[in-house]
Every structure is written in C-alpha cells, then in structure tokens.
Amino acid sequence: MGEFNLIDNDWIPCFDTFGSVRDYSLRTVLHQARNISEMRDPSPIVSLSLHRLLLAILHRALQGPRTLLEWERCFNNGWHEKTTAYLGDKDIYHRFFLLDDTRPFLQESKLELKPEYRQSVSDSKYCADSIPLSSIARELSASRNPTLFDHTIDSPPVEFTHAQAARLVVAAQFYAMPDGSGYVTSPVTYGQNVFVRGDNLFETLMYNLLIYNDRRPVPSDLKEDKPSWERDDSRKEDSIPTGYLEYLTWPYRRLRLISDNSLTYVLRNKYAPGINKEWQKDNPDPMLFYKMSEKSGYQPVRLLEERALWRDSFVLMGLVRDRYTHEPDFVNQLARLGSPEKVLQALGTCSSQNKIFFWRHESLPLPSCLLTEVEALEVVRRALQCANAVAKSLRVAVYFLVMQLMSPISNTKEKEADIASDFTERNDRNPKKKKDPIGDLYKSLKPERLYWQKLENPFSNFIQRIPEDKTLNKNHCVVYGCGCFPEWVNDVRVAAWDSFLVACDGIAESSEALKARARAEGRFNKNLNSILKFYSESLEEGGDDV
C-alpha cells in the first residue's frame, strides 16, 4: 500500500488569510476552511477540479443539504463533526491512498504493467505500456500538448511529487480532454465553469453547495448515489449516473500511476465509459450556463478569446429567464437565501480536440440586489445593451472605412457595410470558409477587441456602485443607476472613440484613406450620439423596454 494518503498528506494549494501560499491535506482544508482565503492552483483546470472534489465530499458527509433550512444550519454551525466522521471512517480512509494496490484514488487498479515492461523507469521499454505523466499536465508542452507556457520535452521525462501527481489525477478525471479516438470528455470541458467566491473557503464551498435531494440538482437515487471512490462496480458505456454524487465524481479516464522512486509515468486505457448523452442534455451541469441551439438543444456557452465573463453577466445573474438560456443553479439558490455581495468566478479553457489555446480565470462582483431587485437588474441589462449597440455601430463604421478603401470609386452605403460585417461573422463559424478580403482587413484592425478590453474595469466599477445608487423617480418608483449610468455611458463613448481612432491609425495615410476616414468618422459620430442619447433618455423615463 502506498504511503501517500490524500486525507492526511498535504497536496491542495491554498492561500491563507494572510496571503501565504502552501499545500494542505483534505482534512486540514475542510477543518480550517474559515482560515483559508482561497483554494487556487496556477492551472484553472486543477482549481475547478479540486472545488468539485470538495463539494462531492461535503455532500456525501452531510448527506445533503436536503433543504434550505439544512443549508442554513450547516452555514451557521459548520460541518466539522460530519466531515470528521466521514474522513475518519476506516473503509473511506483507505480509498484515499494515491498508490494503493487495490483501490488507488480515482484510478483503475486492474491496469498493470505487462511482465516484459516491469523494469526501471529509465528503461525506454517502460513507455511501451504507458505514457509520461507530464502528458496529462495540460500546461506543459510535453507529449502532444501544444507549447503554451513552457518548453517541456518528453526525454528525459518530468518527475512529479506525490502532491503534484494527485492534483493531475483529479484534473484528468474531472476535466477530461478529448485525447483521441475512444476517449470521452467531461461536460465541463468546453464551457465556462462559474461559481461564487466568498470571503473565505468555507463561504465559497457553502455558496456553491446546492440543495441535494432526489430531484435536484439532477435526479438522484439517494440510497444508491455515492462518489466514484466508494463504488466497487465498473461502469458500462453510455451509463446513467445514480445521482449527483456519482455525476460530480464520474471518472472519465482509466489510468493508474506508476511509482518507481519518483512519479514519472502513468498507465492508461482509452476505452473509458462516458455518461449517456441524452441524460446530459436533460440535466445541465449546475456550474455551467447554457444557451439554446436550434440543432443541438442546450449547449454550454464556450469560452471565447474576445468575449470576457462580464459580457454574459445578464445570464449569470438571472436577468434572462426564458427557454433560450439556462443559468447556473447557484443563481436561484443565492436569490432565495438573500446572501450579501459576493464575487462570481469563471474558469475554463478554449480548446480544439486535444489542444488548449488559452485558459482563463476571471472574477466579477455580484451585489445581492442584482439577484433580487428587478430594477437593479434592469440597469445592468440596459448598460450591456448600450455597450452592444455601440459595438455594432463601431463594427459597421470600420467596415464602412475598409470598404471605402477597397472600392474607392463606388459609393458605399452604410447598409452594405452592415451586411458585410454579418457575412464575416457567419463565415467565421462556417467550416468551409469563403474568401473574405474585406473581413480579413477588418479583423487585422481589431477595433472590437480593444473596445471590450477598455470597458472591463469600468463595468466592474459600475456594478459595485449600483446598490448605493438608488433613487425614486417622478412616479415614486425605485430607480437604480441615476448617478453611475451616465458615467457608464461616457465610458462607452470614450472606449468607442479610442477604438475607432486606433483602427483608423492602422490604415495607410493616402489621400483616398483620409477621405474614407473622414466619411466613416462622420457617420460613426452621428450613430454613436444617437445610440447614447437613446439609452440615457430611456433611463430617465424610468425604463421603457428597448
């Protein structure tokens, strides 16, 4: 039996309340959660996987919470007694050994080295029955991973500590990437994973600890539902989870660590069973938010390089409640609890097949009034609508400029520029792209990317000011944002003009270019003033629907 047990040995990276960083054991993390500021690994993939692991342990130890009342009792009294009993159970304790001979944690004990390969890890034959452990560390460029942050090579293989290996195993199971034919991916792999961060780790875990009963968050057989490390039976392909605990801890890879003085290799088997796809469509992941697709039904909103978290905040905060969207489950739960101001965090990757192009870990303030006050939500909606309307006007203006440059003889109309911009958007989503010289030149100027980047900090400040910016209008109705909304409109104006001028500076200064710039600038100024005037007046009138 291996000596490294995840319950007692330090392996979970955390920030304490003084800002110091160190690893803690599972037992310490749960017992000292109020004294830990945040659980965070340099890799967002690992951070997300560790949160899901701890939530599964808490649900199992608490056998709930079944109701909001149970949740409130746990929040007030803590979980120390029940987690101590669960982690101290002898049958549970031995299932958390990383290198156990019979039940290695989140691994397949039946995977063994063939007799001819039972040699030292330095022997090249060893690799014939295994892969380097570095290949499941997505931040390393080893194996087939693309070069993102380092230049790790496969030979000599990278050696890992037990703590590092434990984190990699958890991430490989809960954030499974498409590693080739026969491999399945986890539901969270392609979406923006969103959760709430509290003032300390205890609050963070509690605010994301959902009501768990036979109907929520997914249909569960409470007698049979248990996490994967407690299950002795093997799963079949296209299976349906017995409940939320099995779903949270579903192992998407059959693997086993190989230990020979150091942790260097991992055994793998590509035929790992996945969850029934129809079941997944009917039961969205509680940490993801979805939008309706005409062809595929609800699909997770993917992480895009040019689209930051705050631009979808109207969905995350429950501002849009219709059949075309599905927000994370904590939104409704927090609204019912009336919790104070918190912070939204989003983690995820932008990837294609087995290659990660970038990953992101974002934060956004979440005042409580945005979960409960319709008037406050309305201000956020108008702010985002205003920004989106100006973004479209900016896009059309720059397209107009580009089309004037490429066809200086023709009298380009603004409607034609609008049509050209829509064509580029559709063309970018089409696997069989058509030639689009106008769109290629537009994208090289990148006006919208700069525009949205300039608005990120102003939007965060705008959100934080809303709770205190509350007045009564002439009809004695509560109105939010009378002070901060005009400032937001001005921020949008400045960001739009800065982005437009930077795009213009990317054009050669010929006489034709200067004429095209003058025409585009005049049209943009007119449209921008019209849009901003409309949104400013709509707020003053108490908010007619736009």
Wavefront OBJ file of the C-alpha trace (Angstrom):
o trace
v 0.000 0.000 0.000
v 1.255 3.464 -0.850
v 2.096 5.823 1.991
v 0.614 8.997 0.475
v -2.963 9.431 1.704
v -4.874 12.479 0.454
v -6.729 12.854 3.755
v -3.588 13.366 5.849
v -0.847 14.424 3.422
v -0.541 17.984 2.084
v -1.391 18.386 -1.611
v -4.127 21.041 -2.035
v -2.721 24.548 -2.821
v -4.362 27.325 -0.784
v -3.963 30.964 0.219
v -4.398 31.602 3.932
v -5.962 34.795 5.267
v -2.510 36.439 5.427
v -1.786 35.779 1.738
v 0.705 32.962 2.272
v 0.565 30.005 -0.124
v 1.027 26.394 0.943
v -0.383 22.911 0.442
v -2.880 21.398 2.861
v -4.378 17.945 3.332
v -8.059 17.224 2.731
v -8.675 17.031 6.468
v -6.998 20.383 7.132
v -8.712 22.145 4.239
v -12.159 21.145 5.482
v -11.450 21.741 9.169
v -9.657 25.084 8.684
v -11.786 26.370 5.807
v -12.705 29.601 7.641
v -8.981 30.413 7.970
v -8.231 29.742 4.309
v -8.839 32.603 1.914
v -8.916 30.673 -1.333
v -8.089 27.304 -2.849
v -6.256 28.003 -6.086
v -3.784 26.261 -8.342
v -1.860 28.020 -11.139
v -3.893 25.860 -13.528
v -7.623 26.778 -13.663
v -8.299 23.174 -14.691
v -6.884 21.907 -11.398
v -8.621 24.639 -9.364
v -12.027 23.760 -10.787
v -11.481 20.027 -10.306
v -10.486 20.489 -6.664
v -13.619 22.533 -5.973
v -15.806 19.809 -7.481
v -13.984 17.179 -5.410
v -14.531 19.042 -2.133
v -18.188 19.707 -2.935
v -18.720 15.981 -3.554
v -17.060 15.117 -0.223
v -19.240 17.654 1.617
v -22.452 16.414 0.013
v -21.538 12.842 0.969
v -20.539 13.696 4.522
v -23.608 15.877 5.136
v -25.986 13.561 3.271
v -27.448 16.753 1.883
v -28.298 19.501 2.468
v -31.796 18.381 1.503
v -33.496 21.748 2.155
v -32.630 25.431 2.542
v -33.157 25.056 6.288
v -30.499 22.343 6.449
v -28.208 24.537 4.364
v -28.635 27.457 6.778
v -27.932 25.229 9.786
v -24.739 23.998 8.173
v -23.700 27.555 7.302
v -24.225 28.681 10.916
v -22.878 25.602 12.724
v -20.240 24.329 10.284
v -19.555 20.819 9.036
v -16.641 19.808 11.293
v -18.374 16.943 13.103
v -19.779 15.250 9.992
v -16.674 15.629 7.817
v -14.519 14.279 10.664
v -16.731 11.222 10.924
v -16.709 10.654 7.162
v -12.968 11.056 6.617
v -12.236 9.038 9.740
v -14.252 6.039 8.610
v -11.808 3.161 8.045
v -13.498 1.986 4.874
v -13.375 5.518 3.436
v -9.856 6.354 4.631
v -8.141 3.525 2.747
v -9.809 4.605 -0.520
v -7.861 7.884 -0.485
v -4.393 6.360 -0.889
v -2.814 7.642 -4.080
v -0.817 4.470 -4.790
v -2.874 1.757 -3.121
v -2.507 -1.763 -4.561
v -6.242 -2.473 -4.617
v -8.042 0.908 -4.568
v -5.769 3.745 -5.773
v -7.703 7.021 -5.597
v -9.614 7.766 -8.835
v -7.546 5.133 -10.641
v -8.048 1.697 -12.180
v -6.271 -0.931 -10.063
v -6.742 -3.598 -12.767
v -4.326 -1.789 -15.068
v -0.929 -3.399 -14.630
v 2.394 -3.383 -16.411
v 2.992 -6.330 -18.668
v 5.713 -8.612 -17.287
v 8.180 -7.669 -20.026
v 7.923 -3.996 -19.030
v 8.401 -4.348 -15.257
v 11.727 -2.539 -15.332
v 13.188 0.742 -14.206
v 11.506 3.945 -15.370
v 14.756 4.852 -17.069
v 14.302 1.922 -19.464
v 12.805 3.074 -22.761
v 10.682 -0.108 -22.963
v 8.725 1.163 -19.997
v 6.965 3.657 -22.261
v 5.516 0.937 -24.468
v 2.840 0.251 -21.874
v 2.437 3.783 -20.521
v 2.578 7.494 -21.242
v 4.529 10.248 -19.458
v 2.631 11.717 -16.527
v 3.502 15.131 -17.978
v 1.111 14.436 -20.877
v -1.917 14.950 -18.594
v -0.451 18.205 -17.258
v -2.091 20.465 -19.840
v 0.109 23.456 -19.026
v 3.229 21.527 -20.105
v 4.204 21.141 -23.759
v 5.172 17.507 -23.282
v 3.721 14.745 -25.454
v 1.041 16.115 -27.833
v 0.284 19.203 -25.758
v 0.881 22.492 -27.631
v 3.560 24.870 -26.390
v 1.757 27.467 -24.253
v 3.768 28.385 -21.187
v 6.926 26.289 -21.259
v 9.133 24.071 -23.424
v 8.986 20.759 -21.583
v 10.270 17.763 -23.543
v 9.484 14.047 -23.162
v 13.060 12.887 -22.755
v 14.172 12.846 -20.062
v 10.652 12.553 -18.565
v 9.487 15.082 -15.969
v 9.401 13.836 -12.383
v 6.491 14.856 -10.136
v 5.939 14.895 -6.395
v 3.045 12.923 -4.910
v 1.162 16.178 -4.322
v 1.547 17.246 -7.957
v 0.558 13.806 -9.214
v -2.570 13.794 -7.039
v -3.703 17.113 -8.488
v -3.071 15.880 -12.035
v -5.121 12.723 -11.474
v -8.100 14.700 -10.123
v -7.923 17.139 -13.048
v -7.583 14.344 -15.618
v -10.756 12.691 -14.304
v -12.971 15.739 -13.730
v -11.772 17.890 -16.652
v -11.202 15.223 -19.286
v -9.910 16.432 -22.642
v -10.533 14.638 -25.966
v -7.272 12.688 -26.049
v -8.039 10.718 -29.202
v -10.302 8.058 -30.602
v -12.243 6.240 -27.914
v -11.866 8.959 -25.290
v -14.870 10.833 -23.925
v -14.861 14.348 -22.494
v -16.402 15.645 -19.287
v -19.393 18.039 -19.544
v -17.357 20.914 -18.087
v -14.539 20.694 -20.649
v -15.987 23.051 -23.250
v -17.954 25.517 -21.109
v -17.388 28.477 -18.826
v -17.475 26.983 -15.337
v -18.925 29.512 -12.925
v -19.030 29.530 -9.135
v -19.327 32.024 -6.286
v -16.357 33.062 -4.158
v -16.976 34.028 -0.555
v -14.810 35.842 1.981
v -13.066 32.550 2.825
v -13.022 28.962 1.601
v -15.828 27.926 3.953
v -18.158 30.510 2.428
v -17.025 29.664 -1.109
v -17.853 25.993 -0.659
v -21.137 26.739 1.121
v -22.399 29.162 -1.532
v -21.740 26.502 -4.177
v -23.139 23.639 -2.073
v -26.504 23.152 -3.744
v -29.651 21.657 -2.316
v -29.178 17.928 -2.934
v -32.242 15.695 -2.908
v -33.925 13.171 -5.182
v -34.838 15.887 -7.742
v -32.053 18.482 -7.509
v -29.558 19.326 -8.929
v -30.090 16.157 -11.022
v -32.397 13.175 -10.437
v -30.789 11.044 -7.720
v -31.412 7.705 -6.054
v -30.357 8.815 -2.581
v -29.873 5.259 -1.325
v -27.619 4.219 -4.191
v -25.905 7.507 -5.076
v -22.282 7.650 -3.927
v -18.984 9.145 -5.175
v -16.815 7.094 -7.504
v -14.184 6.243 -4.871
v -16.852 4.355 -2.900
v -18.064 2.323 -5.862
v -16.737 -1.171 -6.432
v -18.650 -1.883 -9.626
v -17.395 -0.963 -13.078
v -19.417 1.292 -15.353
v -20.641 0.442 -18.789
v -20.522 2.741 -21.789
v -23.401 5.193 -22.111
v -24.435 4.753 -18.474
v -26.733 6.977 -16.425
v -25.409 8.238 -13.052
v -27.326 7.087 -9.990
v -27.306 10.682 -8.776
v -25.458 13.951 -8.285
v -22.515 12.489 -6.318
v -21.700 9.942 -8.985
v -22.109 12.605 -11.664
v -19.737 15.021 -9.885
v -17.033 12.380 -9.493
v -17.519 10.389 -12.681
v -14.067 9.095 -13.785
v -13.652 9.809 -17.493
v -10.266 8.075 -17.738
v -8.959 4.649 -16.838
v -5.443 5.318 -15.615
v -3.011 4.283 -12.928
v 0.097 5.954 -11.617
v 3.386 4.075 -11.779
v 5.745 4.627 -8.891
v 9.454 3.794 -9.044
v 11.255 6.148 -6.648
v 9.578 9.059 -8.471
v 6.283 9.591 -10.306
v 7.096 9.806 -13.994
v 4.700 7.594 -15.934
v 1.013 6.746 -15.893
v -0.739 3.707 -17.365
v -3.779 4.443 -19.483
v -6.626 2.742 -21.292
v -8.552 4.750 -23.850
v -11.831 2.901 -23.554
v -13.229 4.801 -20.590
v -17.052 4.793 -20.280
v -18.972 8.023 -20.672
v -22.314 9.327 -19.437
v -25.406 8.888 -21.575
v -25.629 11.895 -23.899
v -29.419 12.153 -23.764
v -29.239 12.231 -19.968
v -26.691 15.046 -20.155
v -28.988 17.063 -22.435
v -31.843 16.727 -19.941
v -29.638 17.522 -16.930
v -27.395 20.571 -17.464
v -24.297 20.823 -15.294
v -25.044 23.078 -12.268
v -21.818 25.068 -12.717
v -22.284 25.898 -16.398
v -24.579 28.304 -18.161
v -26.226 27.351 -21.416
v -27.836 28.826 -24.482
v -30.326 27.094 -26.734
v -29.156 25.783 -30.098
v -31.762 25.054 -32.748
v -29.965 21.874 -33.794
v -28.485 20.558 -30.538
v -30.667 21.946 -27.741
v -28.964 23.485 -24.700
v -25.222 23.862 -25.225
v -22.641 25.227 -22.749
v -21.519 28.771 -23.526
v -17.932 28.354 -24.597
v -15.006 30.445 -23.540
v -14.026 32.796 -26.354
v -10.801 34.760 -26.543
v -12.579 38.010 -27.398
v -15.551 37.603 -25.007
v -14.951 38.223 -21.287
v -17.202 36.975 -18.467
v -18.871 40.316 -17.752
v -20.438 40.478 -21.219
v -22.624 37.469 -20.291
v -23.363 38.677 -16.756
v -27.027 39.293 -17.589
v -27.422 35.498 -17.957
v -25.334 34.629 -14.898
v -27.330 36.968 -12.692
v -30.620 35.529 -13.852
v -31.547 38.640 -15.808
v -32.651 36.484 -18.726
v -35.052 33.717 -17.723
v -36.521 32.115 -20.805
v -36.380 28.872 -22.731
v -33.306 30.029 -24.650
v -30.969 30.240 -21.633
v -30.166 28.253 -18.506
v -28.156 29.899 -15.745
v -26.025 28.063 -13.121
v -28.079 26.606 -10.260
v -26.485 28.771 -7.574
v -28.177 31.886 -9.027
v -31.651 30.917 -7.828
v -30.335 29.477 -4.577
v -28.454 32.652 -3.667
v -31.532 34.735 -4.502
v -33.639 32.643 -2.118
v -31.003 32.888 0.621
v -30.604 36.667 0.275
v -26.824 36.414 0.652
v -24.641 39.560 0.807
v -22.406 40.788 -2.011
v -20.129 38.107 -3.416
v -17.819 37.558 -6.378
v -18.504 35.467 -9.467
v -15.583 33.447 -10.768
v -15.358 31.765 -14.154
v -12.779 29.179 -15.148
v -12.304 27.394 -18.424
v -10.251 26.725 -21.489
v -10.507 27.463 -25.173
v -9.575 24.248 -26.911
v -9.995 22.233 -30.062
v -9.705 18.459 -29.864
v -6.708 17.838 -27.588
v -5.097 21.271 -27.880
v -5.659 24.105 -25.411
v -5.111 27.538 -26.953
v -5.584 29.519 -23.753
v -7.283 29.337 -20.390
v -8.917 31.954 -18.240
v -9.765 32.613 -14.596
v -11.986 35.709 -14.299
v -13.829 37.468 -11.477
v -16.869 39.731 -11.417
v -18.595 41.483 -8.463
v -22.059 40.132 -7.611
v -24.076 42.564 -5.432
v -27.042 40.871 -3.761
v -29.526 43.382 -5.208
v -28.791 42.046 -8.693
v -30.214 38.681 -7.642
v -33.369 40.038 -6.024
v -34.202 43.537 -7.339
v -35.698 43.669 -10.822
v -34.975 47.402 -11.072
v -31.263 46.855 -10.393
v -31.099 44.078 -12.965
v -32.775 46.368 -15.479
v -29.925 48.873 -15.187
v -27.371 46.132 -15.905
v -29.382 44.980 -18.890
v -29.526 48.498 -20.320
v -25.824 49.025 -19.709
v -24.961 45.873 -21.658
v -27.463 46.660 -24.403
v -25.929 50.091 -24.750
v -22.420 48.641 -24.995
v -23.531 46.044 -27.554
v -25.346 48.625 -29.683
v -22.249 50.832 -29.747
v -20.055 47.815 -30.549
v -22.172 47.098 -33.605
v -22.017 50.738 -34.664
v -18.224 50.636 -34.273
v -18.031 47.474 -36.344
v -20.153 48.905 -39.142
v -18.164 52.163 -39.155
v -14.839 50.367 -39.526
v -16.314 48.074 -42.182
v -17.531 51.188 -43.991
v -13.999 52.570 -43.812
v -12.473 49.314 -45.132
v -14.964 49.062 -47.983
v -14.284 52.674 -48.995
v -10.574 51.881 -49.144
v -11.011 48.701 -51.183
v -13.591 50.219 -53.564
v -12.875 53.958 -53.590
v -14.793 54.503 -56.833
v -18.077 53.024 -55.599
v -20.389 54.947 -53.320
v -20.517 52.513 -50.394
v -23.660 52.688 -48.288
v -23.827 52.034 -44.574
v -26.295 49.177 -45.088
v -23.769 47.429 -47.318
v -21.164 47.664 -44.548
v -23.669 46.157 -42.102
v -24.326 43.262 -44.492
v -20.581 42.712 -44.982
v -19.966 42.542 -41.216
v -22.768 39.971 -40.799
v -21.278 37.909 -43.634
v -17.893 37.818 -41.875
v -19.462 36.607 -38.621
v -21.302 33.786 -40.400
v -18.268 32.948 -42.500
v -16.043 32.599 -39.409
v -18.431 29.994 -37.990
v -18.565 28.077 -41.256
v -16.091 25.136 -41.503
v -15.876 25.791 -45.269
v -14.891 29.442 -45.216
v -15.215 31.559 -48.309
v -12.790 34.258 -49.361
v -13.458 37.440 -47.413
v -10.783 40.100 -48.129
v -12.883 42.840 -46.516
v -13.352 40.779 -43.358
v -9.658 39.858 -43.266
v -8.624 43.504 -43.358
v -11.236 44.399 -40.727
v -10.039 41.660 -38.367
v -6.452 42.851 -38.713
v -7.538 46.209 -37.231
v -9.263 44.523 -34.219
v -11.417 47.503 -33.159
v -13.895 45.488 -31.056
v -11.240 43.635 -29.093
v -9.768 46.922 -27.874
v -13.262 48.328 -27.240
v -14.319 45.489 -24.929
v -10.981 45.463 -23.138
v -11.352 49.171 -22.321
v -14.816 48.563 -20.828
v -13.919 45.687 -18.493
v -12.767 47.768 -15.499
v -15.461 50.468 -15.915
v -18.139 47.751 -15.903
v -16.775 46.261 -12.680
v -16.884 49.701 -11.037
v -20.383 50.286 -12.426
v -21.659 47.006 -10.935
v -20.229 47.772 -7.498
v -21.850 51.220 -7.380
v -25.385 50.084 -8.253
v -26.532 49.022 -4.728
v -25.959 52.528 -3.299
v -27.147 54.422 -6.384
v -30.881 54.172 -5.684
v -33.491 56.959 -6.016
v -37.218 57.492 -6.643
v -38.442 58.803 -9.989
v -41.409 61.148 -10.589
v -43.779 58.168 -10.373
v -42.340 57.248 -6.954
v -40.795 54.071 -8.352
v -37.336 52.879 -7.348
v -34.720 53.626 -9.989
v -31.125 52.410 -9.831
v -28.148 53.897 -11.591
v -29.105 57.587 -11.941
v -25.565 58.500 -10.922
v -23.441 55.654 -12.269
v -25.307 55.001 -15.531
v -24.387 58.382 -17.114
v -20.767 57.695 -16.182
v -21.033 54.292 -17.834
v -22.411 55.904 -20.983
v -19.430 58.238 -21.019
v -17.042 55.294 -20.546
v -18.685 53.599 -23.546
v -18.264 56.777 -25.615
v -14.567 57.099 -24.740
v -13.855 53.398 -25.381
v -15.660 53.522 -28.735
v -13.824 56.617 -29.981
v -10.439 55.340 -28.794
v -11.001 52.023 -30.574
v -12.210 53.695 -33.757
v -9.229 56.058 -33.892
v -6.748 53.225 -33.259
v -8.331 51.296 -36.139
v -8.037 54.361 -38.360
v -4.369 54.714 -37.436
v -3.819 51.214 -38.841
v -4.716 52.480 -42.311
v -2.122 53.974 -44.645
v -2.342 57.794 -44.819
v -3.033 58.231 -48.531
v -5.403 60.876 -49.853
v -8.038 58.197 -50.514
v -7.597 56.844 -46.976
v -8.025 60.287 -45.421
v -11.224 60.871 -47.401
v -12.588 57.443 -46.420
v -11.671 58.104 -42.793
v -13.477 61.448 -42.817
v -16.650 59.886 -44.224
v -16.560 56.957 -41.782
v -15.839 59.263 -38.842
v -18.813 61.473 -39.627
v -21.205 58.535 -39.876
v -19.826 56.957 -36.703
v -20.151 60.195 -34.722
v -23.790 60.582 -35.798
v -24.758 56.998 -34.952
v -22.851 56.988 -31.661
v -24.551 60.157 -30.422
v -27.957 58.775 -31.407
v -27.417 55.486 -29.534
v -26.081 57.059 -26.354
v -28.849 59.675 -26.306
v -31.478 56.964 -26.620
v -30.161 54.914 -23.681
v -29.625 57.974 -21.478
v -33.202 59.161 -22.044
v -34.691 55.690 -21.544
v -33.216 55.531 -18.038
v -34.506 58.994 -17.117
v -38.005 57.987 -18.209
v -37.983 55.042 -15.846
v -37.141 52.473 -18.418
v -39.325 51.719 -21.378
v -38.374 48.369 -22.811
v -35.809 48.531 -25.580
l 1 2 3 4 5 6 7 8 9 10 11 12 13 14 15 16 17 18 19 20 21 22 23 24 25 26 27 28 29 30 31 32 33 34 35 36 37 38 39 40 41 42 43 44 45 46 47 48 49 50 51 52 53 54 55 56 57 58 59 60 61 62 63 64 65 66 67 68 69 70 71 72 73 74 75 76 77 78 79 80 81 82 83 84 85 86 87 88 89 90 91 92 93 94 95 96 97 98 99 100 101 102 103 104 105 106 107 108 109 110 111 112 113 114 115 116 117 118 119 120 121 122 123 124 125 126 127 128 129 130 131 132 133 134 135 136 137 138 139 140 141 142 143 144 145 146 147 148 149 150 151 152 153 154 155 156 157 158 159 160 161 162 163 164 165 166 167 168 169 170 171 172 173 174 175 176 177 178 179 180 181 182 183 184 185 186 187 188 189 190 191 192 193 194 195 196 197 198 199 200 201 202 203 204 205 206 207 208 209 210 211 212 213 214 215 216 217 218 219 220 221 222 223 224 225 226 227 228 229 230 231 232 233 234 235 236 237 238 239 240 241 242 243 244 245 246 247 248 249 250 251 252 253 254 255 256 257 258 259 260 261 262 263 264 265 266 267 268 269 270 271 272 273 274 275 276 277 278 279 280 281 282 283 284 285 286 287 288 289 290 291 292 293 294 295 296 297 298 299 300 301 302 303 304 305 306 307 308 309 310 311 312 313 314 315 316 317 318 319 320 321 322 323 324 325 326 327 328 329 330 331 332 333 334 335 336 337 338 339 340 341 342 343 344 345 346 347 348 349 350 351 352 353 354 355 356 357 358 359 360 361 362 363 364 365 366 367 368 369 370 371 372 373 374 375 376 377 378 379 380 381 382 383 384 385 386 387 388 389 390 391 392 393 394 395 396 397 398 399 400 401 402 403 404 405 406 407 408 409 410 411 412 413 414 415 416 417 418 419 420 421 422 423 424 425 426 427 428 429 430 431 432 433 434 435 436 437 438 439 440 441 442 443 444 445 446 447 448 449 450 451 452 453 454 455 456 457 458 459 460 461 462 463 464 465 466 467 468 469 470 471 472 473 474 475 476 477 478 479 480 481 482 483 484 485 486 487 488 489 490 491 492 493 494 495 496 497 498 499 500 501 502 503 504 505 506 507 508 509 510 511 512 513 514 515 516 517 518 519 520 521 522 523 524 525 526 527 528 529 530 531 532 533 534 535 536 537 538 539 540 541 542 543 544 545 546
